């Protein structure tokens, strides 16, 4: 009951805050402060209840009941400079800075015998885009605002298969909500090709569920070496919602009548949200009693993100697909942990390969290769240190991304982004 | 240092880092001409290059022809143009009414515009003449043949052959030439529903090579860009008026067996009754008013093209109002062969000519299907509403000229290694395809 209340509160907090993608595509890997202190290299090295996300097989190594919860304060900025032909040299645009706090909560319990179970809540995917000055933003025909929110609930189990091997598996219930807004333009009916901004368009999906599964493996072939691997299946969500089109009057009755005849009316609409597979392989090597070094290779199946379809229930001729055609991508994460009597400190570094092909780099998702460096600190409290506070600081250096004259929306230029994250998690063990 | 101070410093550092991350504006690169010299751009060609659109030639479109746009983009010597004021020669068409359908189009006025630059001592940098054919580059024989004499008198001004004028009567002489011919050779007959008078392939090939040889001899250092020939049969003049009988909702009428009923055409059966058109015959835009008045519709049926029912006259459309399927295929074959000559000449090793080929044909094919998307709006060659072809149904509007200029820029950059930046085409789009002021029509 207490746990249920806690999870509900965390979910509510997260529901009112948009998530921003800090990893490739719209992935969010910031799911636990201790692991993130080591740049997310936690598939083999995770040592807290965030194993529900990073590798459920590891749960068999945790005695008793453990809680791990917290969140990350994310700050992202993106700006854009245009080139010819559109929007042209000298044009700059800027997103509203995103300052948000996606929350996590995990609970694990080790039963007598080989089994352990875990419950979790987090937001493994998300996106928040809002460009400044939407009435003048030169890319408003593509997007002015985009938000993808995910609320993921996990139930996982792990079984010890002897002294050195454990396996884990479980299911995920993912609730998502998508919100897309842009402006609609038409060619003037007079035939000269001039454009008129005639309406605002909003697609708001309901909070729709999707289902997925995950599995993990933990193997300790040597006393000082751990190997872990994990896999999260893709989740496809068919999301129903509403499309709202608000026409802007031009003051010309003939034009307004022609525009009204060409625009679809407000009506139910639907889309498909695709959350990709995530597969990871990790190593953790202990050096003495105080050091652990870890490395992960993470593969994300972004090629599932082919498009964002928009299906109108009544005006099927207005159906459209926003083509994305993402590629699968890799992340490589490396980190270290040094345990001292009074505190534990951590550091790490990761590289994260962009998933968006150049053609798809757009104001909706100006994605790019990135590198990140992290620094973490953990402190135990009390004589038996049942309570632990972990924190980390991350700086993601996103490479500038150019559209190279091939953008599908004809919006050419260069994006520059920066992201930082400060995370805190509280651990308690019973 | 207290923990509060440390936290404040950390937050301040993040704010600074985030603030520094904003990208600055990008400045366009300086023009690098590559192997070409764009200091003086001149043009030879037909109506397209002249900026003829919506049935006339007028200064506001002459200055936005792809040739003028290109010269401005490469910062060439200011172009002297044979400008025409007022409503143009002939007065341009304008949109009188567009919604609800049917569209109504008519001349802006009955007053001819006046040439305002006829006293220019040199020749014009844009020496393109509506109706000009490639043989006119070197051969003055047909300059005064009606109806072309009107524009030859205004633009060529009896100052000698076009090749000689462009090469010897500009100071400084041109360093880069735009060259566009082939459309007039095909359009003039096709606009009248016939293939009689189409320029032969051999004649085009001879005249094309002679023109290039002559220009190469007169201007040995000038580079060229040659615009290829569009498939004129796919322009809205030939594709807008349906060859089918249409009901009040614009849907094709079918017989009891579900077969589509076509309009009556120029051929007759043995009893003297007009035969229906075939599925591939094309009715010309010039037949629109006749069809609206019931021509082509059998007795007992109705034409709704005018917006209200008009009884079928039982009279077939004339040969001049229809381009038959075989005529369409002949014109298309000619287009392909003209373009093959241009391509072959551009690649000739034994008789090299250093020119870029500008794919106007490809541009218009893409525009026809699937269309060209600009800022979320798909533009096509559909009449009026497509946004690319002017109100005469044949000639590109200003927006299409900007797209053609970008096609030209791409071809020139690829050929000569230059780095000319593309235009934003929508900066040249206008409220109406005649470019008339917004107060005249929306």
Interface residues (C-beta under 8 A of the other chain):
Chain A: X75 X77 X79 X80 X81 X82 X83 X84 X85 X86 X87 X88 X89 X90 X91 X92 X94 X97 X141 X142 X182 X184 X185 X186 X187 X188 X189 X190 X191 X192 X193 X194 X195 X252 X254 X255 X257 X258 X261 X393 X395 X400 X409 X410 X413 X414 X415 X416 X417 X418 X420 X422
Chain B: X10 X14 X17 X18 X21 X22 X23 X24 X25 X26 X27 X28 X95 X97 X98 X99 X100 X373 X374 X375 X376 X377 X379 X383 X384 X385 X386 X387 X388 X389 X390 X391 X397 X398 X399 X400 X406 X421 X422 X423 X424 X425 X426 X429 X430 X431 X432 X433 X434 X435 X441 X442
